[in-house]
Amino acid sequence: MKYEPIKKYSKVDIEKAVADNNADELLLLVLSVALYSDDFEYAENFYVQLSIHEHFNVRGNAIQGLGHIA
């Protein structure tokens, strides 16, 4: 595992990543929304959507993201 800084994504980038459903990208994207999103309602809906993702780590990061914005 290698440390990588978490970059800020635009809503367009977020929606594209969700549509592409790439778990590796979604893992970091979920954390990015927690750190950088100014839109609480958008972030909350995003996390609820990903909380049922098929990849357990994406689900886990989504739950962690909810904790960050709580």
BELSULBEL-V300233 format. One record per residue. N is the residue number from 1. RES is the residue in three letters. SS is DSSP state (helix for helix, strand for strand, loop for the rest). NEAR is the number of other C-alpha atoms within 10 Angstrom. Layout:
BEGIN
n: <N,N>
res: <RES,RES>
ss: <SS,SS>
near: <NEAR,NEAR>
END
This chain:
BEGIN
n: <1,2,3,4,5,6,7,8,9,10,11,12,13,14,15,16,17,18,19,20,21,22,23,24,25,26,27,28,29,30,31,32,33,34,35,36,37,38,39,40,41,42,43,44,45,46,47,48,49,50,51,52,53,54,55,56,57,58,59,60,61,62,63,64,65,66,67,68,69,70>
res: <MET,LYS,TYR,GLU,PRO,ILE,LYS,LYS,TYR,SER,LYS,VAL,ASP,ILE,GLU,LYS,ALA,VAL,ALA,ASP,ASN,ASN,ALA,ASP,GLU,LEU,LEU,LEU,LEU,VAL,LEU,SER,VAL,ALA,LEU,TYR,SER,ASP,ASP,PHE,GLU,TYR,ALA,GLU,ASN,PHE,TYR,VAL,GLN,LEU,SER,ILE,HIS,GLU,HIS,PHE,ASN,VAL,ARG,GLY,ASN,ALA,ILE,GLN,GLY,LEU,GLY,HIS,ILE,ALA>
ss: <loop,loop,loop,loop,loop,loop,loop,loop,loop,loop,helix,helix,helix,helix,helix,helix,helix,helix,helix,helix,loop,loop,helix,helix,helix,helix,helix,helix,helix,helix,helix,helix,helix,helix,helix,helix,loop,loop,loop,helix,helix,helix,helix,helix,helix,helix,helix,helix,helix,helix,loop,loop,loop,loop,loop,helix,helix,helix,helix,helix,helix,helix,helix,helix,helix,helix,helix,helix,helix,loop>
near: <3,4,5,7,8,14,13,17,16,13,12,8,12,19,13,12,16,16,9,11,14,13,17,11,14,22,17,17,23,26,21,19,29,23,15,14,17,11,9,14,11,12,20,17,12,19,24,15,13,19,21,14,16,11,16,12,15,25,21,18,21,29,17,17,23,22,10,12,15,9>
END
